[in-house]
Amino acid sequence: MRLADRMSRLGTETAFDCLCRAKALECKMDVVHLEIGEPDFDTPKHIREAAKAAIDAGYTHYGPSAGLMEVREAIADYAGRLRGVRFTPEQVVITPGGKPVMSFAIMALVEPGDEVIYPNPGFPIYESMINYMGGNAVPIRLHEESGFRLDAGELAALVNPRTKMIIINSPQNPTGGVLTKEDLALIKDTALKHNVWVLADEIYAEVLYDGKFESISQFPELDQRLIILDGFSKTFAMTGWRLGYGIMPPKMAELLARLQTNTNSCTATFTQRAALAALSGPRDEVNAMLAEFKKRRDFIVAGLNKLPGFRCASPRGAFYAFPNVEGTGIDCDVLAHRLLEEKGVACLAGTCFGKYGDGFLRFSYANSIENIGKALGKIEELLKTL
């Protein structure tokens, strides 16, 4: 079978591979799942009921490629209030998950040889899609000592005439780092100076434990060079619904909608009706989920810091702990493998998120405190044998 050369440049999301291995092991041992990045809570009932009602009401046909207008209007209003800015529905494209926003933006803007700067350690699909489209993926290192915030000075040094796009992610996967207003202002200045696009992945915007969420969209001078990626998966526990959206200049929205026409046709209409219920309905279950995540964060960070050779900063957002494990003297890939195979603790090596993740592990604390405690005990058991 002769494949296109670009297939050799396509990466993957290791969390799903680890999940498959962990599921296979469950027939032999008890496995604690701290690998996959999705809330362990059910989608709130009023959202589920809205989807069922939409199916019964006939929302089972094609819809507009950019999304149902009433849903685009609701997203524009909701996303704008969260960020303290004004969006219009013409700026919104609804997609089956957040990844198409990223993929379509790179498809639309990046030509072979163009450079895209992306955070590392970071979500692995950034690098994968840049390389797949023939771009040059340029990592910017996120440093533990600065809370894994992107360093604006280092960013400015990386930008050159070949740079087409800067990708930022805050709150950040896998580190839980959060960019400040000052950070974002400097990133904005760099993008404008060099006429570069910014793709702001804000999928964890509402999974924030301390302070106010700061979006780079607060700087109106960047409006014509900004694409925001967001969605319903994390805040509303809707990962399997595959429901995301992008916010961008209206002309770019038209182009991304055309890409959607050529790939997905449209996003399912009954899930979009459920999105309306998510945006306008009660927040009790969402607030309870976020409060529980904060308890789990405090619990797992305290537990990890008691383990020999572990050092873990407290994440400010998302639901991942990202401890430095260099003090164990064991390669992080080996440690992650042994934790799964010998102790049934499923986690990810930092290298799954790029070369600058070496020396770290990522634990998703989207699991109960009871199970997290069980995992911490098993990790301690393994460390005693090293």
N, C-alpha and C positions, 0 to 999 in steps of 0.2 A: 504494500500500500504506500503510494507516494503522496506525502502530505505537503501542503504549502510550507515554505520555510518559516513563516511567522509562527507556526504552531510550536516550533522549538523554543520560542521566546515567551511562551505563555506559562505563567506560574500557577499557583493554587493557593487556597486558604487552608492551611495545615490543621486548623481547628476541626474541620470536618473529617479529615483523615484520622486524627486522633480519636474523635468520637466513634468512628467505625471500629477502630482497634479496641477501644474501651468496651463497646457494646459486645464485641466478640468474646472478650474476656469474662463477661458477666456469667457465662455458664460455668466458669471455674472458680470465681472468687467474687466477693463483694467489691464493687467499684464505686468510688466517690467521684462524681463528675464535676470537675472544676476547669474544664477545657473549653466548653462552648460558650460563646458570648450572647446568651439570650436570657431574658428574665424567666425565672422558674414559676412565675405566677400565671394564672389563666387570664385571658383577655377579659376585661370587665364585662359583666353580664349585659348592660344596656347596649354595648357595641355588638355583641353577638346577636342580641335580639333584633337590632337594626338590620343586620345582614340577612337574617332569616326573613324579616318582613320585606326587604328589598327583593329577594328572590321571588317571594310570593307575589310581589307587585309587578314582576316582569322585568326587573333589571338584570337580565341574563343575555342581553344582546350587545353588539358592538356599541362603543361610544366614541366620542371624538378622540383623536390621537393624543391631544394635550390634556384630556380629562374633561369630566362633566363641568360645565361652567359654574353651577352652583357650588360645587366642591372647590374649584379653583378660587372662587370668591371667598369661601370660608377659610381656606388655607392662607390666602393673602392677608386677611384680617387677623387671623390667629398668629401667624408668624410675625407679622408686623408689630402686634402688641407685645409679643415676647421680646422683641429686639428694640422696641422704641422707635420704629421707623414706619413709613407707609409703603406698602406694596400694592400693586394692582393685579387683578386676575390674569391679565395678559402676560405677566411675568412668570406665571406658574405653569409647570409641566408635571403632571402626575404620572408616575412610573411604577412598574411592578418591582418594588424594592428600591433601595437607594443606589445600588450599584449601577443601574443604567444611567443615572445622572452623571456619575463619574465617567463611565465608558463613553457615553455620547459626547460629553464635553471634550474628552481627549480625541475622539474621532473627528469632531468638528474643527478642532483648533491645531492639533499637533501633526506636523508633517515629518517625514523621515529626516532625521538629523537634528530636529528641534530638541531643545533641552527642557525638561520639566523637573523642578526642584520639589522634593517630597520629604516628609519627616521620617526619620529612621532612628530608633525603632518606630515602626508605624504599621498601619493596616497593609498587609502584603499585596492586596489587589492594586494599590496605586502603582507600585513598581511593575507588576505584571502587565497591566494595561498600557502603561507608557511604552514598555519594551515591545509588546505585541503590535502596537501601531507604528513601530519603527522609530519612536522617539528615543532620546538618550535620557535615562532616569538618573538624576543627580541627587544623591542623598544629602540631607543636612542633619547632622548628628544632634540628637536631643540628649542633654547632659543631666545625669542624676543629681549633681550638686546644685543645679539651678531649678530643681523641681520638674525636669523634663520639659521646660519651656523652650520654644524655638528662639535661638539667639539672633536678634535682628542684625547685629554686626556681621556674624558669620553668613547670614543670608545675603546681605549686600555684597559680600566678597564673592559669592558664587554666581550672582547674576551677571550675564554678559549678553552680547548681541544675539546669541543663539537661543537665549531663554525665552520660552513662549508662555510658560505657566508656572505658578507657585501653588502648591497644595498645602493647606493648613488644616489641622484637625484639633478642635478644642470644644469640650473636654476630649481628651485623647485616649485612643486605644493603641497600645496596651498599657500605657503608663499611668493614666489618670491625671496627667498634667493639664493645666489650664492656662491659657494665654491671658495676660492682663490687657487693659485698655491701652497702656503705653506700648506693650509689645505690638498690638494690632496697628497702632498708629504708625509705628516704624515700618512694619510690613507694608502698609498702605503706601507710605512715602516711597519705598523701594519699587513697588509695582508701578506706581505712576511715573516715577523718574525714568524707568526703562520700558514703559508701555507694555507691561506684562499682565496677563490675566491671572486672577486669583480664584482658585476653587476652594471654597471653605466648607469642609465637612463638619456639619454641626448636628450630627445625628444624636449626640448625647447632650444636647443643649439643656434639657430639663433634668438630667441626672447629675445634679450639681449639689455639693454638700455645704459649701461655704461661699458667702458673698453672692453677687449678682452676675448673671450670665452676660458676658461681653461678646458682641458680634462685630466683625469687621464691617458689617453692613451699616453701622452707625456713622460711617464716613461717606457722605453722599458723593464726594468727588470721585469715588471708586465705582459708582453705580454701573457705568458702561463697561467695566472690566471685571465684574464680579459674578460668580455663579455660586449659589448656596445649595448645599445638599442636605436634605433633612428627610424625615419620615416618621412612621408610626410604630416601628418595631420595638424600640427601646422604651420610650415613655409610656406607651399603652400596652406593652406586652403583646405585640402583634407581629412577631417575626415571621410566622408561617403564612401570614396574610399577603406578604409581598406587596407592600404599599409604601411607596416613597414619593418624594417630589423634589424638584429643583426650582429655584427662584433666580431669575437672570434678566438681562435686558430683553424687551419684547421681541426684537429681531432674532436674538439668539434662541428665545423660546420657540419661535416658529421653526427654526432649523432643527432643534432637538425634537420637536413634535414630528417633523418629517423623518428623522432617523427612527423614531418610534414607529411610524407608519411602516417603515421598511423592515422592522425587526419584530416588534411585539404586536403591531396593529394598534392596541390600546391596552389600558389597564382595566381589569374586570370592573364592570359597572356596579355590581352589588357590593363589592368591597369599598368602592368609593362612597356609596351611601352609608356604609358603616363608619367611614372616616368622618362624615358629618356628625354622627352621634358621638364619636370620640372627641371632636373639637368643641361641641356645644353641651355635652352631657356632664353629669356629676364627676367630681374629681376625687371622691372619697377613696376609691380603690387605688388610683394612681398615687395619691399622697401617702397612703399606707404602704405601698410598695417602696416608694422612695425612702420613707422613714425606716423601713426594715433594711434596705440596702445600707443605710448609714450605720445601723447597729452592727451589721455584718462586717462592714469596712473596719470599724473600730476593733471588732473581735479578731478578725483574721490578721490585721496588721500587728496587734499586740502579740498574737500567738507566733507569727513568723519571726518577730524580733527576739523571741525567747529561744529560737532554734540556733544551735551552734553553726557559725559560718554564714548566717542569713542577716541581711540588713534591708529593711523595708521602709520606705517613706510612705506617708499616708496620702493616698490619692485624693485629689480635690473633686474629681468628677468621674463619670462612667462607673463600672462595677468590676474593676480589675485591680488586683494587687500585683506589683511588679518588683519583687525582691531581688537584690543583688546577692548572688550565691557564690561569688568567687572565693569567699572565705572557707567554703567547704573543701576547696582543692580539687573539685570534680568538674569536668566539663559540663555545661548546662544541658547539652543534648543527651549526654550519658545519664545525668541525674534525672531528667524528665522521663527517659526510657525506663530506668530502673524503678522509679516511683510507680509507674503504671504496671510494669510486668511483675514486680516483686511485691508491691504493697497495694495495688489497686487504686492509686491516686492519679487521676487523669489531669494533667496540666500541660502547658506548652513551654518549650524552650524559648528563650528570648530570641534566638536566631531565626525562629519562624517569622519574626517581624523585622528582619534585616540584619546586616552584619554588625550594626552597633547595638544589637540586643544581646550580643554574646556576653555571658556571665550573669544573665538574669533568667528568671522563670516568670511565667504569667499564670496567675490563678484567678479564674472568674469566681467571684463570690455570689453568683446567682444560684445559691443553694442554701439550705437551711443552716442555722448556727450549729445544730446537732451534727450534721454531716461535715461541716467545716471543722468542727472540733475533732471529729473522728479522723479526718484527713491529717490534721496537724499531729495527732498522736502517731499515725502511721509514718509520717515524714520523720518524726523524731526517732522512731524505731529503726528506720533505714540508716539515718545518720550515725547511729551508735555502732553500726556494723562496718562503717567505712574506715 
